[in-house]
Amino acid sequence: MSFFGLPTDRMIVMGILNVTPDSFADGGRFNSTDTAVARALEMIDEGVDIIDIGGESTRPGAERISGIEEQSRVLPVIKALSKYGVIISIDTKQADTARKAIEYGAHIVNDVSAGLADPQMLASVAALACPFIAMHSRGNSQEMGSLAVYKSVVKEVVFELSQRVDEALAAGITAQNLILDPGLGFAKEADHNWELLNNLDEIKKIGFPVLIGASRKRFLSMATSAQSPDDREEATIALTALIANQGIWGVRVHSVKPHRDAIAVARHMA
Ligand code: PMM
């Protein structure tokens, strides 16, 4: 599946741009339009495939913000970037923000609730006729910690993602426009994330391109001595290299060049 001419012969790199004061890894770094645009231009220079712009932190326990607040953060950045021709995804749980972001020049909607947070989301995306990233999660940021209980995390995530696919298709989103994400760290303990990463074939078998967002997440500290999010970058790069030849569509990451390089090296090992 090729979206907007994105490469299909290698895993693509989606660069994270959180225009938020409080995201876990980069909160506060790019929360003005100028700093966000400057960071996006750096990512473009480094060969980013998609820039994922978010205005609301999704970290566990984060407070919800209004659509107006969210839009005041992301829309000026999307507008400023639209002249550079880069593919932009909007990371939002709110249908109104998704609609306006696409109007301002974004191309893809990335919803960490896969349409569960806003009852208008699936129908809105169907009307926009754009690609939709449906990520697995359970509950909202306040309650997801207590919902990280599974008998078999792989089976349950596959089942719940398949339900989201059915609802998305029923709402009129076309199969060609669906991308799935197992939602590492969302209602998942560290062991759940590792189990999912060790069984990516099961997620792929649902039949859609798969996006993986492991970047600098806390579970990586289980494998290394890294404590701070920045300190988990090397572990993230290692993971990118290890999954690059597994038929995964893309990785959602904070840095671009190291991941482009890791993917390029992995291609020679295929
Ligand atoms: N993770 C975060 C936010 N949005 N979207 C997708 N599709 N997949 C993810 O894993 C994901 C996401 C949380 O990380 P951040 O605070 O660094 O953006």
py3Dmol code that shows the C-alpha trace and the ligand (Angstrom):
import py3Dmol

protein = """\
ATOM      1  CA  MET A   1       0.000   0.000   0.000  1.00  0.00           C
ATOM      2  CA  SER A   2       1.449   3.347  -0.969  1.00  0.00           C
ATOM      3  CA  PHE A   3       0.130   6.536   0.585  1.00  0.00           C
ATOM      4  CA  PHE A   4       0.972   9.791  -1.207  1.00  0.00           C
ATOM      5  CA  GLY A   5       3.898   8.203  -3.035  1.00  0.00           C
ATOM      6  CA  LEU A   6       5.644   7.168   0.194  1.00  0.00           C
ATOM      7  CA  PRO A   7       8.287   4.483  -0.356  1.00  0.00           C
ATOM      8  CA  THR A   8       7.113   0.887  -0.246  1.00  0.00           C
ATOM      9  CA  ASP A   9      10.559  -0.718  -0.481  1.00  0.00           C
ATOM     10  CA  ARG A  10      11.637   0.224   3.049  1.00  0.00           C
ATOM     11  CA  MET A  11      10.086   0.991   6.418  1.00  0.00           C
ATOM     12  CA  ILE A  12       9.058   4.643   6.590  1.00  0.00           C
ATOM     13  CA  VAL A  13      10.011   7.114   9.324  1.00  0.00           C
ATOM     14  CA  MET A  14       7.317   9.206  10.938  1.00  0.00           C
ATOM     15  CA  GLY A  15       8.875  12.062  12.930  1.00  0.00           C
ATOM     16  CA  ILE A  16       7.123  13.126  16.134  1.00  0.00           C
ATOM     17  CA  LEU A  17       6.395  16.807  16.638  1.00  0.00           C
ATOM     18  CA  ASN A  18       4.530  17.420  19.866  1.00  0.00           C
ATOM     19  CA  VAL A  19       3.412  21.036  20.111  1.00  0.00           C
ATOM     20  CA  THR A  20       2.581  20.520  23.773  1.00  0.00           C
ATOM     21  CA  PRO A  21       3.900  21.733  27.118  1.00  0.00           C
ATOM     22  CA  ASP A  22       3.650  18.269  28.694  1.00  0.00           C
ATOM     23  CA  SER A  23       4.422  15.279  26.415  1.00  0.00           C
ATOM     24  CA  PHE A  24       6.618  12.737  28.176  1.00  0.00           C
ATOM     25  CA  ALA A  25       9.675  12.918  25.929  1.00  0.00           C
ATOM     26  CA  ASP A  26       9.620  16.277  24.172  1.00  0.00           C
ATOM     27  CA  GLY A  27       6.997  18.266  26.095  1.00  0.00           C
ATOM     28  CA  GLY A  28       7.776  21.984  26.126  1.00  0.00           C
ATOM     29  CA  ARG A  29      10.571  21.778  23.548  1.00  0.00           C
ATOM     30  CA  PHE A  30       8.555  22.742  20.504  1.00  0.00           C
ATOM     31  CA  ASN A  31       5.509  24.439  21.938  1.00  0.00           C
ATOM     32  CA  SER A  32       5.656  27.635  19.924  1.00  0.00           C
ATOM     33  CA  THR A  33       4.889  27.752  16.213  1.00  0.00           C
ATOM     34  CA  ASP A  34       8.425  28.970  15.434  1.00  0.00           C
ATOM     35  CA  THR A  35      10.256  26.270  17.383  1.00  0.00           C
ATOM     36  CA  ALA A  36       7.907  23.595  16.038  1.00  0.00           C
ATOM     37  CA  VAL A  37       8.384  24.679  12.419  1.00  0.00           C
ATOM     38  CA  ALA A  38      12.168  24.887  12.905  1.00  0.00           C
ATOM     39  CA  ARG A  39      12.173  21.308  14.271  1.00  0.00           C
ATOM     40  CA  ALA A  40      10.021  20.123  11.363  1.00  0.00           C
ATOM     41  CA  LEU A  41      12.445  21.647   8.863  1.00  0.00           C
ATOM     42  CA  GLU A  42      15.325  19.817  10.571  1.00  0.00           C
ATOM     43  CA  MET A  43      13.373  16.574  10.234  1.00  0.00           C
ATOM     44  CA  ILE A  44      12.722  17.247   6.548  1.00  0.00           C
ATOM     45  CA  ASP A  45      16.476  17.811   6.052  1.00  0.00           C
ATOM     46  CA  GLU A  46      17.151  14.464   7.726  1.00  0.00           C
ATOM     47  CA  GLY A  47      14.788  12.626   5.370  1.00  0.00           C
ATOM     48  CA  VAL A  48      11.593  12.269   7.372  1.00  0.00           C
ATOM     49  CA  ASP A  49       8.710  10.616   5.474  1.00  0.00           C
ATOM     50  CA  ILE A  50       5.783  11.905   7.568  1.00  0.00           C
ATOM     51  CA  ILE A  51       5.648  14.508  10.324  1.00  0.00           C
ATOM     52  CA  ASP A  52       3.168  13.597  13.060  1.00  0.00           C
ATOM     53  CA  ILE A  53       1.912  16.766  14.719  1.00  0.00           C
ATOM     54  CA  GLY A  54       0.136  16.549  18.068  1.00  0.00           C
ATOM     55  CA  GLY A  55      -1.270  19.265  20.309  1.00  0.00           C
ATOM     56  CA  GLU A  56      -2.515  17.171  23.226  1.00  0.00           C
ATOM     57  CA  SER A  57      -0.281  15.027  25.394  1.00  0.00           C
ATOM     58  CA  THR A  58      -1.327  11.376  25.509  1.00  0.00           C
ATOM     59  CA  ARG A  59       0.926  10.376  28.405  1.00  0.00           C
ATOM     60  CA  PRO A  60      -0.827   8.411  31.176  1.00  0.00           C
ATOM     61  CA  GLY A  61      -2.593  10.803  33.538  1.00  0.00           C
ATOM     62  CA  ALA A  62      -2.530  13.765  31.117  1.00  0.00           C
ATOM     63  CA  GLU A  63      -5.415  16.238  31.372  1.00  0.00           C
ATOM     64  CA  ARG A  64      -7.695  16.614  28.331  1.00  0.00           C
ATOM     65  CA  ILE A  65      -7.644  19.976  26.561  1.00  0.00           C
ATOM     66  CA  SER A  66     -10.370  21.664  24.500  1.00  0.00           C
ATOM     67  CA  GLY A  67     -10.486  21.376  20.728  1.00  0.00           C
ATOM     68  CA  ILE A  68      -9.912  25.126  20.511  1.00  0.00           C
ATOM     69  CA  GLU A  69      -6.753  24.916  22.609  1.00  0.00           C
ATOM     70  CA  GLU A  70      -5.516  21.916  20.628  1.00  0.00           C
ATOM     71  CA  GLN A  71      -6.194  23.627  17.307  1.00  0.00           C
ATOM     72  CA  SER A  72      -4.484  26.851  18.396  1.00  0.00           C
ATOM     73  CA  ARG A  73      -1.331  24.753  18.922  1.00  0.00           C
ATOM     74  CA  VAL A  74      -1.316  22.636  15.759  1.00  0.00           C
ATOM     75  CA  LEU A  75      -3.058  24.562  12.972  1.00  0.00           C
ATOM     76  CA  PRO A  76      -0.463  27.369  12.621  1.00  0.00           C
ATOM     77  CA  VAL A  77       2.298  24.736  12.403  1.00  0.00           C
ATOM     78  CA  ILE A  78       0.419  22.711   9.774  1.00  0.00           C
ATOM     79  CA  LYS A  79      -0.283  25.866   7.786  1.00  0.00           C
ATOM     80  CA  ALA A  80       3.362  26.961   7.897  1.00  0.00           C
ATOM     81  CA  LEU A  81       4.571  23.501   6.845  1.00  0.00           C
ATOM     82  CA  SER A  82       2.075  22.970   4.048  1.00  0.00           C
ATOM     83  CA  LYS A  83       4.280  24.862   1.587  1.00  0.00           C
ATOM     84  CA  TYR A  84       7.170  22.405   2.051  1.00  0.00           C
ATOM     85  CA  GLY A  85       5.291  19.483   0.547  1.00  0.00           C
ATOM     86  CA  VAL A  86       6.005  17.137   3.471  1.00  0.00           C
ATOM     87  CA  ILE A  87       3.341  14.564   4.370  1.00  0.00           C
ATOM     88  CA  ILE A  88       1.720  15.522   7.673  1.00  0.00           C
ATOM     89  CA  SER A  89      -0.346  13.422  10.052  1.00  0.00           C
ATOM     90  CA  ILE A  90      -2.440  14.976  12.794  1.00  0.00           C
ATOM     91  CA  ASP A  91      -2.260  13.139  16.125  1.00  0.00           C
ATOM     92  CA  THR A  92      -5.668  13.851  17.644  1.00  0.00           C
ATOM     93  CA  LYS A  93      -8.616  12.163  19.333  1.00  0.00           C
ATOM     94  CA  GLN A  94     -10.965  14.993  18.349  1.00  0.00           C
ATOM     95  CA  ALA A  95     -12.909  14.881  15.072  1.00  0.00           C
ATOM     96  CA  ASP A  96     -13.131  18.657  14.798  1.00  0.00           C
ATOM     97  CA  THR A  97      -9.345  18.996  15.083  1.00  0.00           C
ATOM     98  CA  ALA A  98      -8.883  16.205  12.510  1.00  0.00           C
ATOM     99  CA  ARG A  99     -11.209  17.993  10.054  1.00  0.00           C
ATOM    100  CA  LYS A 100      -9.548  21.379  10.482  1.00  0.00           C
ATOM    101  CA  ALA A 101      -6.045  19.909  10.308  1.00  0.00           C
ATOM    102  CA  ILE A 102      -6.804  18.287   6.958  1.00  0.00           C
ATOM    103  CA  GLU A 103      -8.315  21.580   5.766  1.00  0.00           C
ATOM    104  CA  TYR A 104      -5.057  23.348   6.743  1.00  0.00           C
ATOM    105  CA  GLY A 105      -2.930  20.867   4.822  1.00  0.00           C
ATOM    106  CA  ALA A 106      -2.489  17.672   6.868  1.00  0.00           C
ATOM    107  CA  HIS A 107      -2.866  14.371   4.990  1.00  0.00           C
ATOM    108  CA  ILE A 108      -3.395  11.588   7.549  1.00  0.00           C
ATOM    109  CA  VAL A 109      -5.369  11.288  10.810  1.00  0.00           C
ATOM    110  CA  ASN A 110      -3.603   9.466  13.661  1.00  0.00           C
ATOM    111  CA  ASP A 111      -5.995   8.674  16.513  1.00  0.00           C
ATOM    112  CA  VAL A 112      -4.604   6.930  19.619  1.00  0.00           C
ATOM    113  CA  SER A 113      -8.160   5.954  20.527  1.00  0.00           C
ATOM    114  CA  ALA A 114      -8.972   4.566  17.036  1.00  0.00           C
ATOM    115  CA  GLY A 115     -12.225   6.520  17.060  1.00  0.00           C
ATOM    116  CA  LEU A 116     -13.349   5.587  20.571  1.00  0.00           C
ATOM    117  CA  ALA A 117     -12.737   8.982  22.203  1.00  0.00           C
ATOM    118  CA  ASP A 118     -14.958  10.998  19.854  1.00  0.00           C
ATOM    119  CA  PRO A 119     -18.128   9.434  18.407  1.00  0.00           C
ATOM    120  CA  GLN A 120     -17.792  11.712  15.355  1.00  0.00           C
ATOM    121  CA  MET A 121     -14.262  10.618  14.458  1.00  0.00           C
ATOM    122  CA  LEU A 122     -14.849   7.614  12.177  1.00  0.00           C
ATOM    123  CA  ALA A 123     -17.607   9.282  10.132  1.00  0.00           C
ATOM    124  CA  SER A 124     -15.526  12.459   9.845  1.00  0.00           C
ATOM    125  CA  VAL A 125     -12.491  10.561   8.575  1.00  0.00           C
ATOM    126  CA  ALA A 126     -14.711   8.646   6.145  1.00  0.00           C
ATOM    127  CA  ALA A 127     -15.951  11.997   4.782  1.00  0.00           C
ATOM    128  CA  LEU A 128     -12.389  13.336   4.582  1.00  0.00           C
ATOM    129  CA  ALA A 129     -11.430  10.176   2.636  1.00  0.00           C
ATOM    130  CA  CYS A 130      -7.900  10.306   4.082  1.00  0.00           C
ATOM    131  CA  PRO A 131      -5.706   7.580   5.617  1.00  0.00           C
ATOM    132  CA  PHE A 132      -6.522   6.760   9.245  1.00  0.00           C
ATOM    133  CA  ILE A 133      -4.112   5.334  11.799  1.00  0.00           C
ATOM    134  CA  ALA A 134      -6.128   3.304  14.286  1.00  0.00           C
ATOM    135  CA  MET A 135      -4.082   2.664  17.432  1.00  0.00           C
ATOM    136  CA  HIS A 136      -4.972   0.138  20.109  1.00  0.00           C
ATOM    137  CA  SER A 137      -5.638   1.509  23.557  1.00  0.00           C
ATOM    138  CA  ARG A 138      -8.064   1.003  26.388  1.00  0.00           C
ATOM    139  CA  GLY A 139      -9.796   3.772  28.329  1.00  0.00           C
ATOM    140  CA  ASN A 140      -8.605   7.359  28.602  1.00  0.00           C
ATOM    141  CA  SER A 141      -5.226   8.627  29.838  1.00  0.00           C
ATOM    142  CA  GLN A 142      -6.511   8.653  33.430  1.00  0.00           C
ATOM    143  CA  GLU A 143      -7.720   5.047  33.511  1.00  0.00           C
ATOM    144  CA  MET A 144      -5.492   3.205  31.024  1.00  0.00           C
ATOM    145  CA  GLY A 145      -3.033   2.078  33.715  1.00  0.00           C
ATOM    146  CA  SER A 146      -5.697   0.039  35.506  1.00  0.00           C
ATOM    147  CA  LEU A 147      -6.870  -1.506  32.198  1.00  0.00           C
ATOM    148  CA  ALA A 148      -3.489  -3.060  31.386  1.00  0.00           C
ATOM    149  CA  VAL A 149      -4.756  -6.523  32.300  1.00  0.00           C
ATOM    150  CA  TYR A 150      -4.615  -9.311  29.695  1.00  0.00           C
ATOM    151  CA  LYS A 151      -4.787 -13.101  29.594  1.00  0.00           C
ATOM    152  CA  SER A 152      -3.084 -13.011  26.203  1.00  0.00           C
ATOM    153  CA  VAL A 153      -2.066  -9.522  25.186  1.00  0.00           C
ATOM    154  CA  VAL A 154      -1.411 -10.487  21.562  1.00  0.00           C
ATOM    155  CA  LYS A 155      -4.787 -12.200  21.080  1.00  0.00           C
ATOM    156  CA  GLU A 156      -6.685  -9.436  22.855  1.00  0.00           C
ATOM    157  CA  VAL A 157      -4.966  -6.590  20.999  1.00  0.00           C
ATOM    158  CA  VAL A 158      -5.582  -8.384  17.675  1.00  0.00           C
ATOM    159  CA  PHE A 159      -9.232  -8.915  18.624  1.00  0.00           C
ATOM    160  CA  GLU A 160      -9.788  -5.328  19.787  1.00  0.00           C
ATOM    161  CA  LEU A 161      -7.965  -3.821  16.789  1.00  0.00           C
ATOM    162  CA  SER A 162     -10.067  -6.001  14.486  1.00  0.00           C
ATOM    163  CA  GLN A 163     -13.178  -4.576  16.145  1.00  0.00           C
ATOM    164  CA  ARG A 164     -11.887  -1.063  15.451  1.00  0.00           C
ATOM    165  CA  VAL A 165     -11.332  -2.080  11.809  1.00  0.00           C
ATOM    166  CA  ASP A 166     -14.913  -3.345  11.548  1.00  0.00           C
ATOM    167  CA  GLU A 167     -16.276  -0.104  12.985  1.00  0.00           C
ATOM    168  CA  ALA A 168     -14.067   2.030  10.750  1.00  0.00           C
ATOM    169  CA  LEU A 169     -15.208   0.117   7.652  1.00  0.00           C
ATOM    170  CA  ALA A 170     -18.850   0.311   8.763  1.00  0.00           C
ATOM    171  CA  ALA A 171     -18.454   4.087   9.127  1.00  0.00           C
ATOM    172  CA  GLY A 172     -17.273   4.295   5.532  1.00  0.00           C
ATOM    173  CA  ILE A 173     -13.481   4.445   5.851  1.00  0.00           C
ATOM    174  CA  THR A 174     -12.062   2.395   2.987  1.00  0.00           C
ATOM    175  CA  ALA A 175      -9.778  -0.563   3.698  1.00  0.00           C
ATOM    176  CA  GLN A 176      -7.086   1.108   1.554  1.00  0.00           C
ATOM    177  CA  ASN A 177      -7.010   3.998   4.003  1.00  0.00           C
ATOM    178  CA  LEU A 178      -6.458   1.992   7.199  1.00  0.00           C
ATOM    179  CA  ILE A 179      -3.183   1.641   9.108  1.00  0.00           C
ATOM    180  CA  LEU A 180      -3.007  -0.220  12.443  1.00  0.00           C
ATOM    181  CA  ASP A 181      -0.821   0.348  15.500  1.00  0.00           C
ATOM    182  CA  PRO A 182      -0.656  -1.949  18.560  1.00  0.00           C
ATOM    183  CA  GLY A 183      -0.265   1.113  20.821  1.00  0.00           C
ATOM    184  CA  LEU A 184       2.872   0.328  22.821  1.00  0.00           C
ATOM    185  CA  GLY A 185       2.622   1.829  26.294  1.00  0.00           C
ATOM    186  CA  PHE A 186      -1.111   2.496  26.050  1.00  0.00           C
ATOM    187  CA  ALA A 187      -2.864   0.338  28.643  1.00  0.00           C
ATOM    188  CA  LYS A 188       0.184  -1.981  28.471  1.00  0.00           C
ATOM    189  CA  GLU A 189       2.810  -2.962  31.015  1.00  0.00           C
ATOM    190  CA  ALA A 190       6.414  -3.380  29.866  1.00  0.00           C
ATOM    191  CA  ASP A 191       6.023  -7.157  29.376  1.00  0.00           C
ATOM    192  CA  HIS A 192       2.929  -6.597  27.215  1.00  0.00           C
ATOM    193  CA  ASN A 193       4.901  -4.290  24.916  1.00  0.00           C
ATOM    194  CA  TRP A 194       7.691  -6.854  24.519  1.00  0.00           C
ATOM    195  CA  GLU A 195       5.215  -9.634  23.832  1.00  0.00           C
ATOM    196  CA  LEU A 196       3.570  -7.554  21.121  1.00  0.00           C
ATOM    197  CA  LEU A 197       6.952  -6.689  19.580  1.00  0.00           C
ATOM    198  CA  ASN A 198       7.840 -10.391  19.559  1.00  0.00           C
ATOM    199  CA  ASN A 199       4.608 -11.222  17.732  1.00  0.00           C
ATOM    200  CA  LEU A 200       4.327  -8.525  15.094  1.00  0.00           C
ATOM    201  CA  ASP A 201       3.270 -11.127  12.528  1.00  0.00           C
ATOM    202  CA  GLU A 202      -0.009 -11.535  14.403  1.00  0.00           C
ATOM    203  CA  ILE A 203      -0.720  -7.800  14.107  1.00  0.00           C
ATOM    204  CA  LYS A 204       0.280  -7.883  10.421  1.00  0.00           C
ATOM    205  CA  LYS A 205      -2.089 -10.812   9.820  1.00  0.00           C
ATOM    206  CA  ILE A 206      -5.077  -8.525  10.477  1.00  0.00           C
ATOM    207  CA  GLY A 207      -4.247  -7.395   6.958  1.00  0.00           C
ATOM    208  CA  PHE A 208      -3.250  -3.714   7.141  1.00  0.00           C
ATOM    209  CA  PRO A 209      -0.011  -1.713   7.196  1.00  0.00           C
ATOM    210  CA  VAL A 210       1.410  -1.617  10.740  1.00  0.00           C
ATOM    211  CA  LEU A 211       2.932   1.389  12.494  1.00  0.00           C
ATOM    212  CA  ILE A 212       5.063   0.979  15.628  1.00  0.00           C
ATOM    213  CA  GLY A 213       5.535   3.730  18.209  1.00  0.00           C
ATOM    214  CA  ALA A 214       8.162   2.650  20.719  1.00  0.00           C
ATOM    215  CA  SER A 215      10.223   5.812  20.706  1.00  0.00           C
ATOM    216  CA  ARG A 216      11.832   6.604  24.081  1.00  0.00           C
ATOM    217  CA  LYS A 217       8.977   4.883  25.929  1.00  0.00           C
ATOM    218  CA  ARG A 218       9.515   3.719  29.492  1.00  0.00           C
ATOM    219  CA  PHE A 219       9.420  -0.019  28.768  1.00  0.00           C
ATOM    220  CA  LEU A 220      12.765   0.361  26.968  1.00  0.00           C
ATOM    221  CA  SER A 221      14.321   1.035  30.372  1.00  0.00           C
ATOM    222  CA  MET A 222      13.587  -2.573  31.258  1.00  0.00           C
ATOM    223  CA  ALA A 223      16.166  -3.695  28.717  1.00  0.00           C
ATOM    224  CA  THR A 224      18.771  -1.019  29.410  1.00  0.00           C
ATOM    225  CA  SER A 225      19.964   1.223  32.222  1.00  0.00           C
ATOM    226  CA  ALA A 226      18.453   4.261  30.492  1.00  0.00           C
ATOM    227  CA  GLN A 227      16.173   6.268  32.737  1.00  0.00           C
ATOM    228  CA  SER A 228      15.242   9.543  31.035  1.00  0.00           C
ATOM    229  CA  PRO A 229      13.338   9.534  27.731  1.00  0.00           C
ATOM    230  CA  ASP A 230      16.336  11.049  25.874  1.00  0.00           C
ATOM    231  CA  ASP A 231      18.515   8.326  27.311  1.00  0.00           C
ATOM    232  CA  ARG A 232      16.319   5.698  25.633  1.00  0.00           C
ATOM    233  CA  GLU A 233      17.143   6.880  22.107  1.00  0.00           C
ATOM    234  CA  GLU A 234      19.827   4.231  21.451  1.00  0.00           C
ATOM    235  CA  ALA A 235      17.464   1.468  22.559  1.00  0.00           C
ATOM    236  CA  THR A 236      14.839   2.891  20.200  1.00  0.00           C
ATOM    237  CA  ILE A 237      17.295   2.828  17.287  1.00  0.00           C
ATOM    238  CA  ALA A 238      18.193  -0.791  18.090  1.00  0.00           C
ATOM    239  CA  LEU A 239      14.518  -1.695  17.959  1.00  0.00           C
ATOM    240  CA  THR A 240      14.061   0.075  14.616  1.00  0.00           C
ATOM    241  CA  ALA A 241      16.944  -1.930  13.153  1.00  0.00           C
ATOM    242  CA  LEU A 242      15.482  -5.174  14.512  1.00  0.00           C
ATOM    243  CA  ILE A 243      12.013  -4.659  13.053  1.00  0.00           C
ATOM    244  CA  ALA A 244      13.087  -3.006   9.788  1.00  0.00           C
ATOM    245  CA  ASN A 245      13.010  -6.305   7.880  1.00  0.00           C
ATOM    246  CA  GLN A 246       9.775  -7.621   9.388  1.00  0.00           C
ATOM    247  CA  GLY A 247       7.333  -6.091   6.930  1.00  0.00           C
ATOM    248  CA  ILE A 248       6.365  -3.255   9.249  1.00  0.00           C
ATOM    249  CA  TRP A 249       5.078  -0.190   7.398  1.00  0.00           C
ATOM    250  CA  GLY A 250       6.593   2.491   9.625  1.00  0.00           C
ATOM    251  CA  VAL A 251       8.076   3.640  12.912  1.00  0.00           C
ATOM    252  CA  ARG A 252       6.957   6.739  14.823  1.00  0.00           C
ATOM    253  CA  VAL A 253      10.116   8.246  16.330  1.00  0.00           C
ATOM    254  CA  HIS A 254      11.540  11.411  17.901  1.00  0.00           C
ATOM    255  CA  SER A 255      14.790  11.545  15.887  1.00  0.00           C
ATOM    256  CA  VAL A 256      14.980  10.988  12.150  1.00  0.00           C
ATOM    257  CA  LYS A 257      18.515  10.462  10.822  1.00  0.00           C
ATOM    258  CA  PRO A 258      19.479   7.629  13.204  1.00  0.00           C
ATOM    259  CA  HIS A 259      16.328   5.745  12.198  1.00  0.00           C
ATOM    260  CA  ARG A 260      16.791   6.354   8.475  1.00  0.00           C
ATOM    261  CA  ASP A 261      20.356   5.031   8.908  1.00  0.00           C
ATOM    262  CA  ALA A 262      19.254   1.997  10.922  1.00  0.00           C
ATOM    263  CA  ILE A 263      16.700   1.111   8.245  1.00  0.00           C
ATOM    264  CA  ALA A 264      19.281   1.610   5.477  1.00  0.00           C
ATOM    265  CA  VAL A 265      21.730  -0.724   7.262  1.00  0.00           C
ATOM    266  CA  ALA A 266      19.023  -3.334   7.894  1.00  0.00           C
ATOM    267  CA  ARG A 267      18.185  -3.401   4.189  1.00  0.00           C
ATOM    268  CA  HIS A 268      21.683  -4.725   3.502  1.00  0.00           C
ATOM    269  CA  MET A 269      21.081  -7.538   5.984  1.00  0.00           C
ATOM    270  CA  ALA A 270      17.821  -8.688   4.423  1.00  0.00           C
TER     271      ALA A 270
END
"""
ligand_1 = """\
18
PMM
N 2.397 7.262 21.025
C 2.196 8.484 21.530
C 1.375 9.424 20.859
N 0.789 9.105 19.683
N 0.405 7.552 17.957
C 0.595 6.336 17.434
N 0.002 6.005 16.254
N 1.365 5.397 18.046
C 1.991 5.638 19.237
O 2.662 4.727 19.756
C 1.800 6.921 19.839
C 0.992 7.867 19.142
C 2.852 8.847 22.813
O 4.162 9.262 22.579
P 4.605 10.813 22.457
O 4.167 11.504 23.745
O 6.088 10.767 22.309
O 3.952 11.472 21.285
"""
view = py3Dmol.view(width=600, height=400)
view.addModel(protein, "pdb")
view.setStyle({"model": 0}, {"cartoon": {"style": "trace"}})
view.addModel(ligand_1, "xyz")
view.setStyle({"model": 1}, {"stick": {}})
view.zoomTo()
view.show()
